[in-house]
Amino acid sequence: MENNEHIVYILKCADNTLYTGYTTDLEHRVTMHEEGKGAKYTRGRGPFQVVFMEKFPTKEEAMQREHEIKQLTRKGKAQLIRDKLKEVMTYENPEEL
């Protein structure tokens, strides 16, 4: 069965580095990272905070976006996170911006 949630996410690690990944089950994936069973990069870098997430209808679109994000510099990723945060804040509390 094809899961219809394809998620690209960025984790902020305890050492202040950023990790970008793809999953169809974000909660489970973060648990895997926390248990040291996620990506090799994240082992020993927990706890983690999900700082960015985008959903896509197809795996192909999500994988393409993950690749695009991975090409960004740290500064570029930080800007992406800030832009998404503004979007969320505007949506939840427009008067606070």
Backbone atoms as SQL, in Angstrom:
CREATE TABLE atoms (id INTEGER PRIMARY KEY, chain TEXT, resi INTEGER, resn TEXT, atom TEXT, x REAL, y REAL, z REAL);
INSERT INTO atoms VALUES
  (1, 'A', 1, 'MET', 'N', 0.839, -1.203, 0.000),
  (2, 'A', 1, 'MET', 'CA', 0.000, 0.000, 0.000),
  (3, 'A', 1, 'MET', 'C', 0.870, 1.247, 0.000),
  (4, 'A', 2, 'GLU', 'N', 0.577, 2.176, -0.843),
  (5, 'A', 2, 'GLU', 'CA', 1.328, 3.418, -0.955),
  (6, 'A', 2, 'GLU', 'C', 0.819, 4.410, 0.078),
  (7, 'A', 3, 'ASN', 'N', 1.707, 4.856, 0.959),
  (8, 'A', 3, 'ASN', 'CA', 1.338, 5.857, 1.953),
  (9, 'A', 3, 'ASN', 'C', 1.238, 7.193, 1.233),
  (10, 'A', 4, 'ASN', 'N', 0.172, 7.961, 1.507),
  (11, 'A', 4, 'ASN', 'CA', 0.009, 9.207, 0.771),
  (12, 'A', 4, 'ASN', 'C', 0.643, 10.408, 1.465),
  (13, 'A', 5, 'GLU', 'N', 1.398, 10.176, 2.534),
  (14, 'A', 5, 'GLU', 'CA', 2.128, 11.260, 3.176),
  (15, 'A', 5, 'GLU', 'C', 3.614, 11.053, 2.979),
  (16, 'A', 6, 'HIS', 'N', 4.193, 11.906, 2.173),
  (17, 'A', 6, 'HIS', 'CA', 5.633, 11.851, 1.936),
  (18, 'A', 6, 'HIS', 'C', 6.203, 13.127, 2.535),
  (19, 'A', 7, 'ILE', 'N', 7.028, 12.969, 3.547),
  (20, 'A', 7, 'ILE', 'CA', 7.477, 14.106, 4.350),
  (21, 'A', 7, 'ILE', 'C', 8.981, 14.320, 4.245),
  (22, 'A', 8, 'VAL', 'N', 9.349, 15.579, 4.009),
  (23, 'A', 8, 'VAL', 'CA', 10.754, 15.993, 4.058),
  (24, 'A', 8, 'VAL', 'C', 10.871, 16.813, 5.334),
  (25, 'A', 9, 'TYR', 'N', 11.893, 16.528, 6.128),
  (26, 'A', 9, 'TYR', 'CA', 12.019, 17.202, 7.416),
  (27, 'A', 9, 'TYR', 'C', 13.455, 17.617, 7.683),
  (28, 'A', 10, 'ILE', 'N', 13.606, 18.592, 8.573),
  (29, 'A', 10, 'ILE', 'CA', 14.927, 18.989, 9.043),
  (30, 'A', 10, 'ILE', 'C', 14.910, 18.861, 10.555),
  (31, 'A', 11, 'LEU', 'N', 15.910, 18.156, 11.073),
  (32, 'A', 11, 'LEU', 'CA', 16.075, 18.024, 12.516),
  (33, 'A', 11, 'LEU', 'C', 17.204, 18.933, 12.968),
  (34, 'A', 12, 'LYS', 'N', 17.014, 19.546, 14.114),
  (35, 'A', 12, 'LYS', 'CA', 18.111, 20.271, 14.747),
  (36, 'A', 12, 'LYS', 'C', 18.647, 19.310, 15.798),
  (37, 'A', 13, 'CYS', 'N', 19.928, 18.997, 15.697),
  (38, 'A', 13, 'CYS', 'CA', 20.557, 18.064, 16.627),
  (39, 'A', 13, 'CYS', 'C', 21.038, 18.813, 17.871),
  (40, 'A', 14, 'ALA', 'N', 21.329, 18.062, 18.930),
  (41, 'A', 14, 'ALA', 'CA', 21.797, 18.659, 20.186),
  (42, 'A', 14, 'ALA', 'C', 23.088, 19.442, 19.992),
  (43, 'A', 15, 'ASP', 'N', 23.910, 19.046, 19.016),
  (44, 'A', 15, 'ASP', 'CA', 25.176, 19.765, 18.767),
  (45, 'A', 15, 'ASP', 'C', 24.970, 20.954, 17.824),
  (46, 'A', 16, 'ASN', 'N', 23.696, 21.308, 17.619),
  (47, 'A', 16, 'ASN', 'CA', 23.317, 22.469, 16.812),
  (48, 'A', 16, 'ASN', 'C', 23.512, 22.285, 15.309),
  (49, 'A', 17, 'THR', 'N', 23.740, 21.058, 14.849),
  (50, 'A', 17, 'THR', 'CA', 23.816, 20.797, 13.415),
  (51, 'A', 17, 'THR', 'C', 22.415, 20.489, 12.903),
  (52, 'A', 18, 'LEU', 'N', 22.263, 20.517, 11.585),
  (53, 'A', 18, 'LEU', 'CA', 20.965, 20.243, 10.970),
  (54, 'A', 18, 'LEU', 'C', 21.058, 18.977, 10.130),
  (55, 'A', 19, 'TYR', 'N', 20.009, 18.161, 10.200),
  (56, 'A', 19, 'TYR', 'CA', 19.943, 16.942, 9.399),
  (57, 'A', 19, 'TYR', 'C', 18.651, 16.972, 8.591),
  (58, 'A', 20, 'THR', 'N', 18.746, 16.727, 7.293),
  (59, 'A', 20, 'THR', 'CA', 17.579, 16.698, 6.411),
  (60, 'A', 20, 'THR', 'C', 17.286, 15.260, 6.011),
  (61, 'A', 21, 'GLY', 'N', 16.018, 14.870, 6.073),
  (62, 'A', 21, 'GLY', 'CA', 15.650, 13.508, 5.722),
  (63, 'A', 21, 'GLY', 'C', 14.267, 13.410, 5.107),
  (64, 'A', 22, 'TYR', 'N', 13.929, 12.187, 4.715),
  (65, 'A', 22, 'TYR', 'CA', 12.633, 11.877, 4.094),
  (66, 'A', 22, 'TYR', 'C', 12.003, 10.713, 4.840),
  (67, 'A', 23, 'THR', 'N', 10.688, 10.741, 4.997),
  (68, 'A', 23, 'THR', 'CA', 9.970, 9.636, 5.636),
  (69, 'A', 23, 'THR', 'C', 8.499, 9.664, 5.239),
  (70, 'A', 24, 'THR', 'N', 7.802, 8.587, 5.572),
  (71, 'A', 24, 'THR', 'CA', 6.341, 8.574, 5.416),
  (72, 'A', 24, 'THR', 'C', 5.681, 8.576, 6.796),
  (73, 'A', 25, 'ASP', 'N', 6.499, 8.489, 7.859),
  (74, 'A', 25, 'ASP', 'CA', 5.978, 8.470, 9.228),
  (75, 'A', 25, 'ASP', 'C', 6.965, 9.225, 10.120),
  (76, 'A', 26, 'LEU', 'N', 6.748, 10.527, 10.266),
  (77, 'A', 26, 'LEU', 'CA', 7.704, 11.388, 10.955),
  (78, 'A', 26, 'LEU', 'C', 7.899, 11.000, 12.428),
  (79, 'A', 27, 'GLU', 'N', 6.820, 10.719, 13.105),
  (80, 'A', 27, 'GLU', 'CA', 6.913, 10.357, 14.528),
  (81, 'A', 27, 'GLU', 'C', 7.808, 9.126, 14.713),
  (82, 'A', 28, 'HIS', 'N', 7.571, 8.104, 13.904),
  (83, 'A', 28, 'HIS', 'CA', 8.356, 6.877, 13.972),
  (84, 'A', 28, 'HIS', 'C', 9.820, 7.140, 13.616),
  (85, 'A', 29, 'ARG', 'N', 10.029, 7.971, 12.609),
  (86, 'A', 29, 'ARG', 'CA', 11.395, 8.266, 12.149),
  (87, 'A', 29, 'ARG', 'C', 12.188, 9.007, 13.226),
  (88, 'A', 30, 'VAL', 'N', 11.562, 9.968, 13.884),
  (89, 'A', 30, 'VAL', 'CA', 12.250, 10.713, 14.952),
  (90, 'A', 30, 'VAL', 'C', 12.586, 9.751, 16.092),
  (91, 'A', 31, 'THR', 'N', 11.673, 8.839, 16.409),
  (92, 'A', 31, 'THR', 'CA', 11.931, 7.826, 17.438),
  (93, 'A', 31, 'THR', 'C', 13.145, 6.988, 17.054),
  (94, 'A', 32, 'MET', 'N', 13.230, 6.602, 15.790),
  (95, 'A', 32, 'MET', 'CA', 14.376, 5.823, 15.309),
  (96, 'A', 32, 'MET', 'C', 15.675, 6.611, 15.491),
  (97, 'A', 33, 'HIS', 'N', 15.643, 7.899, 15.148),
  (98, 'A', 33, 'HIS', 'CA', 16.834, 8.745, 15.332),
  (99, 'A', 33, 'HIS', 'C', 17.203, 8.793, 16.819),
  (100, 'A', 34, 'GLU', 'N', 16.203, 8.991, 17.683),
  (101, 'A', 34, 'GLU', 'CA', 16.438, 9.078, 19.130),
  (102, 'A', 34, 'GLU', 'C', 17.065, 7.792, 19.672),
  (103, 'A', 35, 'GLU', 'N', 16.657, 6.663, 19.109),
  (104, 'A', 35, 'GLU', 'CA', 17.173, 5.362, 19.565),
  (105, 'A', 35, 'GLU', 'C', 18.509, 5.000, 18.913),
  (106, 'A', 36, 'GLY', 'N', 19.025, 5.884, 18.068),
  (107, 'A', 36, 'GLY', 'CA', 20.303, 5.619, 17.410),
  (108, 'A', 36, 'GLY', 'C', 20.180, 4.672, 16.238),
  (109, 'A', 37, 'LYS', 'N', 18.948, 4.436, 15.775),
  (110, 'A', 37, 'LYS', 'CA', 18.722, 3.521, 14.656),
  (111, 'A', 37, 'LYS', 'C', 18.346, 4.263, 13.378),
  (112, 'A', 38, 'GLY', 'N', 18.416, 5.596, 13.415),
  (113, 'A', 38, 'GLY', 'CA', 18.095, 6.394, 12.230),
  (114, 'A', 38, 'GLY', 'C', 19.327, 6.478, 11.353),
  (115, 'A', 39, 'ALA', 'N', 19.533, 7.614, 10.768),
  (116, 'A', 39, 'ALA', 'CA', 20.692, 7.821, 9.902),
  (117, 'A', 39, 'ALA', 'C', 21.981, 7.791, 10.713),
  (118, 'A', 40, 'LYS', 'N', 23.036, 7.330, 10.074),
  (119, 'A', 40, 'LYS', 'CA', 24.345, 7.261, 10.707),
  (120, 'A', 40, 'LYS', 'C', 24.756, 8.639, 11.253),
  (121, 'A', 41, 'TYR', 'N', 24.455, 9.683, 10.475),
  (122, 'A', 41, 'TYR', 'CA', 24.831, 11.044, 10.860),
  (123, 'A', 41, 'TYR', 'C', 24.259, 11.441, 12.217),
  (124, 'A', 42, 'THR', 'N', 23.028, 11.007, 12.500),
  (125, 'A', 42, 'THR', 'CA', 22.358, 11.481, 13.717),
  (126, 'A', 42, 'THR', 'C', 22.732, 10.689, 14.971),
  (127, 'A', 43, 'ARG', 'N', 23.424, 9.561, 14.809),
  (128, 'A', 43, 'ARG', 'CA', 23.785, 8.754, 15.982),
  (129, 'A', 43, 'ARG', 'C', 24.628, 9.554, 16.962),
  (130, 'A', 44, 'GLY', 'N', 24.189, 9.592, 18.201),
  (131, 'A', 44, 'GLY', 'CA', 24.925, 10.304, 19.240),
  (132, 'A', 44, 'GLY', 'C', 24.746, 11.810, 19.205),
  (133, 'A', 45, 'ARG', 'N', 23.853, 12.301, 18.348),
  (134, 'A', 45, 'ARG', 'CA', 23.649, 13.745, 18.253),
  (135, 'A', 45, 'ARG', 'C', 22.316, 14.196, 18.842),
  (136, 'A', 46, 'GLY', 'N', 21.578, 13.291, 19.475),
  (137, 'A', 46, 'GLY', 'CA', 20.274, 13.628, 20.047),
  (138, 'A', 46, 'GLY', 'C', 20.427, 14.379, 21.351),
  (139, 'A', 47, 'PRO', 'N', 19.355, 14.873, 21.924),
  (140, 'A', 47, 'PRO', 'CA', 17.975, 14.814, 21.407),
  (141, 'A', 47, 'PRO', 'C', 17.785, 15.738, 20.204),
  (142, 'A', 48, 'PHE', 'N', 16.690, 15.498, 19.505),
  (143, 'A', 48, 'PHE', 'CA', 16.418, 16.215, 18.266),
  (144, 'A', 48, 'PHE', 'C', 15.163, 17.061, 18.372),
  (145, 'A', 49, 'GLN', 'N', 15.137, 18.078, 17.539),
  (146, 'A', 49, 'GLN', 'CA', 13.955, 18.927, 17.454),
  (147, 'A', 49, 'GLN', 'C', 13.611, 19.038, 15.967),
  (148, 'A', 50, 'VAL', 'N', 12.366, 18.756, 15.620),
  (149, 'A', 50, 'VAL', 'CA', 11.934, 18.917, 14.230),
  (150, 'A', 50, 'VAL', 'C', 11.716, 20.415, 14.018),
  (151, 'A', 51, 'VAL', 'N', 12.504, 21.019, 13.132),
  (152, 'A', 51, 'VAL', 'CA', 12.415, 22.461, 12.917),
  (153, 'A', 51, 'VAL', 'C', 11.798, 22.823, 11.566),
  (154, 'A', 52, 'PHE', 'N', 11.578, 21.801, 10.718),
  (155, 'A', 52, 'PHE', 'CA', 11.009, 22.051, 9.397),
  (156, 'A', 52, 'PHE', 'C', 10.366, 20.777, 8.891),
  (157, 'A', 53, 'MET', 'N', 9.229, 20.937, 8.200),
  (158, 'A', 53, 'MET', 'CA', 8.550, 19.779, 7.630),
  (159, 'A', 53, 'MET', 'C', 7.710, 20.228, 6.449),
  (160, 'A', 54, 'GLU', 'N', 7.773, 19.475, 5.369),
  (161, 'A', 54, 'GLU', 'CA', 6.922, 19.715, 4.204),
  (162, 'A', 54, 'GLU', 'C', 6.349, 18.380, 3.762),
  (163, 'A', 55, 'LYS', 'N', 5.070, 18.394, 3.371),
  (164, 'A', 55, 'LYS', 'CA', 4.426, 17.161, 2.890),
  (165, 'A', 55, 'LYS', 'C', 4.236, 17.229, 1.384),
  (166, 'A', 56, 'PHE', 'N', 4.353, 16.060, 0.744),
  (167, 'A', 56, 'PHE', 'CA', 4.209, 15.961, -0.705),
  (168, 'A', 56, 'PHE', 'C', 3.295, 14.790, -1.059),
  (169, 'A', 57, 'PRO', 'N', 2.591, 14.895, -2.196),
  (170, 'A', 57, 'PRO', 'CA', 1.695, 13.814, -2.612),
  (171, 'A', 57, 'PRO', 'C', 2.422, 12.580, -3.138),
  (172, 'A', 58, 'THR', 'N', 3.652, 12.754, -3.642),
  (173, 'A', 58, 'THR', 'CA', 4.374, 11.602, -4.190),
  (174, 'A', 58, 'THR', 'C', 5.777, 11.509, -3.603),
  (175, 'A', 59, 'LYS', 'N', 6.297, 10.306, -3.588),
  (176, 'A', 59, 'LYS', 'CA', 7.656, 10.074, -3.094),
  (177, 'A', 59, 'LYS', 'C', 8.662, 10.820, -3.963),
  (178, 'A', 60, 'GLU', 'N', 8.429, 10.821, -5.259),
  (179, 'A', 60, 'GLU', 'CA', 9.345, 11.473, -6.196),
  (180, 'A', 60, 'GLU', 'C', 9.507, 12.960, -5.871),
  (181, 'A', 61, 'GLU', 'N', 8.375, 13.645, -5.633),
  (182, 'A', 61, 'GLU', 'CA', 8.423, 15.071, -5.307),
  (183, 'A', 61, 'GLU', 'C', 9.175, 15.301, -3.994),
  (184, 'A', 62, 'ALA', 'N', 8.892, 14.445, -3.018),
  (185, 'A', 62, 'ALA', 'CA', 9.548, 14.582, -1.715),
  (186, 'A', 62, 'ALA', 'C', 11.058, 14.359, -1.829),
  (187, 'A', 63, 'MET', 'N', 11.449, 13.338, -2.576),
  (188, 'A', 63, 'MET', 'CA', 12.874, 13.033, -2.731),
  (189, 'A', 63, 'MET', 'C', 13.592, 14.181, -3.466),
  (190, 'A', 64, 'GLN', 'N', 12.915, 14.763, -4.426),
  (191, 'A', 64, 'GLN', 'CA', 13.483, 15.887, -5.174),
  (192, 'A', 64, 'GLN', 'C', 13.689, 17.080, -4.232),
  (193, 'A', 65, 'ARG', 'N', 12.682, 17.339, -3.385),
  (194, 'A', 65, 'ARG', 'CA', 12.776, 18.460, -2.438),
  (195, 'A', 65, 'ARG', 'C', 13.873, 18.195, -1.401),
  (196, 'A', 66, 'GLU', 'N', 13.975, 16.958, -0.938),
  (197, 'A', 66, 'GLU', 'CA', 15.026, 16.611, 0.019),
  (198, 'A', 66, 'GLU', 'C', 16.400, 16.910, -0.594),
  (199, 'A', 67, 'HIS', 'N', 16.568, 16.523, -1.845),
  (200, 'A', 67, 'HIS', 'CA', 17.831, 16.771, -2.546),
  (201, 'A', 67, 'HIS', 'C', 18.117, 18.271, -2.650),
  (202, 'A', 68, 'GLU', 'N', 17.078, 19.051, -2.996),
  (203, 'A', 68, 'GLU', 'CA', 17.234, 20.512, -3.102),
  (204, 'A', 68, 'GLU', 'C', 17.689, 21.096, -1.762),
  (205, 'A', 69, 'ILE', 'N', 17.035, 20.672, -0.688),
  (206, 'A', 69, 'ILE', 'CA', 17.368, 21.197, 0.641),
  (207, 'A', 69, 'ILE', 'C', 18.790, 20.812, 1.030),
  (208, 'A', 70, 'LYS', 'N', 19.187, 19.584, 0.712),
  (209, 'A', 70, 'LYS', 'CA', 20.531, 19.135, 1.058),
  (210, 'A', 70, 'LYS', 'C', 21.621, 19.917, 0.317),
  (211, 'A', 71, 'GLN', 'N', 21.264, 20.545, -0.806),
  (212, 'A', 71, 'GLN', 'CA', 22.229, 21.350, -1.557),
  (213, 'A', 71, 'GLN', 'C', 22.412, 22.736, -0.934),
  (214, 'A', 72, 'LEU', 'N', 21.475, 23.140, -0.092),
  (215, 'A', 72, 'LEU', 'CA', 21.552, 24.464, 0.522),
  (216, 'A', 72, 'LEU', 'C', 22.673, 24.536, 1.555),
  (217, 'A', 73, 'THR', 'N', 23.183, 25.740, 1.762),
  (218, 'A', 73, 'THR', 'CA', 24.155, 25.965, 2.838),
  (219, 'A', 73, 'THR', 'C', 23.379, 25.975, 4.153),
  (220, 'A', 74, 'ARG', 'N', 24.088, 25.976, 5.249),
  (221, 'A', 74, 'ARG', 'CA', 23.426, 26.064, 6.560),
  (222, 'A', 74, 'ARG', 'C', 22.587, 27.345, 6.629),
  (223, 'A', 75, 'LYS', 'N', 23.144, 28.425, 6.085),
  (224, 'A', 75, 'LYS', 'CA', 22.445, 29.710, 6.073),
  (225, 'A', 75, 'LYS', 'C', 21.150, 29.600, 5.259),
  (226, 'A', 76, 'GLY', 'N', 21.217, 28.908, 4.136),
  (227, 'A', 76, 'GLY', 'CA', 20.042, 28.706, 3.287),
  (228, 'A', 76, 'GLY', 'C', 18.970, 27.894, 3.996),
  (229, 'A', 77, 'LYS', 'N', 19.404, 26.869, 4.724),
  (230, 'A', 77, 'LYS', 'CA', 18.457, 26.046, 5.492),
  (231, 'A', 77, 'LYS', 'C', 17.829, 26.869, 6.606),
  (232, 'A', 78, 'ALA', 'N', 18.635, 27.703, 7.271),
  (233, 'A', 78, 'ALA', 'CA', 18.119, 28.553, 8.356),
  (234, 'A', 78, 'ALA', 'C', 17.055, 29.499, 7.810),
  (235, 'A', 79, 'GLN', 'N', 17.291, 30.033, 6.609),
  (236, 'A', 79, 'GLN', 'CA', 16.317, 30.932, 5.985),
  (237, 'A', 79, 'GLN', 'C', 15.029, 30.178, 5.653),
  (238, 'A', 80, 'LEU', 'N', 15.158, 28.967, 5.159),
  (239, 'A', 80, 'LEU', 'CA', 14.007, 28.122, 4.847),
  (240, 'A', 80, 'LEU', 'C', 13.169, 27.882, 6.108),
  (241, 'A', 81, 'ILE', 'N', 13.851, 27.581, 7.212),
  (242, 'A', 81, 'ILE', 'CA', 13.177, 27.335, 8.496),
  (243, 'A', 81, 'ILE', 'C', 12.466, 28.604, 8.968),
  (244, 'A', 82, 'ARG', 'N', 13.152, 29.754, 8.863),
  (245, 'A', 82, 'ARG', 'CA', 12.545, 31.034, 9.268),
  (246, 'A', 82, 'ARG', 'C', 11.316, 31.344, 8.429),
  (247, 'A', 83, 'ASP', 'N', 11.418, 31.139, 7.117),
  (248, 'A', 83, 'ASP', 'CA', 10.284, 31.407, 6.227),
  (249, 'A', 83, 'ASP', 'C', 9.089, 30.534, 6.589),
  (250, 'A', 84, 'LYS', 'N', 9.348, 29.260, 6.871),
  (251, 'A', 84, 'LYS', 'CA', 8.268, 28.331, 7.232),
  (252, 'A', 84, 'LYS', 'C', 7.648, 28.742, 8.567),
  (253, 'A', 85, 'LEU', 'N', 8.486, 29.179, 9.497),
  (254, 'A', 85, 'LEU', 'CA', 7.995, 29.607, 10.810),
  (255, 'A', 85, 'LEU', 'C', 7.084, 30.827, 10.664),
  (256, 'A', 86, 'LYS', 'N', 7.470, 31.757, 9.809),
  (257, 'A', 86, 'LYS', 'CA', 6.634, 32.946, 9.569),
  (258, 'A', 86, 'LYS', 'C', 5.279, 32.531, 9.021),
  (259, 'A', 87, 'GLU', 'N', 5.307, 31.557, 8.098),
  (260, 'A', 87, 'GLU', 'CA', 4.086, 31.034, 7.486),
  (261, 'A', 87, 'GLU', 'C', 3.166, 30.455, 8.560),
  (262, 'A', 88, 'VAL', 'N', 3.743, 29.676, 9.458),
  (263, 'A', 88, 'VAL', 'CA', 2.980, 29.036, 10.538),
  (264, 'A', 88, 'VAL', 'C', 2.432, 30.094, 11.493),
  (265, 'A', 89, 'MET', 'N', 3.272, 31.049, 11.866),
  (266, 'A', 89, 'MET', 'CA', 2.838, 32.106, 12.788),
  (267, 'A', 89, 'MET', 'C', 1.711, 32.931, 12.179),
  (268, 'A', 90, 'THR', 'N', 1.805, 33.238, 10.906),
  (269, 'A', 90, 'THR', 'CA', 0.773, 34.014, 10.222),
  (270, 'A', 90, 'THR', 'C', -0.539, 33.242, 10.216),
  (271, 'A', 91, 'TYR', 'N', -0.427, 31.944, 9.984),
  (272, 'A', 91, 'TYR', 'CA', -1.601, 31.092, 9.932),
  (273, 'A', 91, 'TYR', 'C', -2.263, 30.969, 11.303),
  (274, 'A', 92, 'GLU', 'N', -1.433, 30.776, 12.354),
  (275, 'A', 92, 'GLU', 'CA', -1.987, 30.555, 13.692),
  (276, 'A', 92, 'GLU', 'C', -2.335, 31.835, 14.420),
  (277, 'A', 93, 'ASN', 'N', -1.480, 32.846, 14.338),
  (278, 'A', 93, 'ASN', 'CA', -1.697, 34.110, 15.052),
  (279, 'A', 93, 'ASN', 'C', -1.302, 35.291, 14.181),
  (280, 'A', 94, 'PRO', 'N', -2.131, 35.651, 13.211),
  (281, 'A', 94, 'PRO', 'CA', -1.746, 36.715, 12.288),
  (282, 'A', 94, 'PRO', 'C', -1.443, 38.036, 13.002),
  (283, 'A', 95, 'GLU', 'N', -2.112, 38.288, 14.125),
  (284, 'A', 95, 'GLU', 'CA', -1.918, 39.566, 14.812),
  (285, 'A', 95, 'GLU', 'C', -0.556, 39.664, 15.509),
  (286, 'A', 96, 'GLU', 'N', 0.139, 38.541, 15.698),
  (287, 'A', 96, 'GLU', 'CA', 1.427, 38.564, 16.395),
  (288, 'A', 96, 'GLU', 'C', 2.586, 38.969, 15.506),
  (289, 'A', 97, 'LEU', 'N', 2.400, 39.008, 14.209),
  (290, 'A', 97, 'LEU', 'CA', 3.528, 39.347, 13.320),
  (291, 'A', 97, 'LEU', 'C', 3.623, 40.841, 13.114);
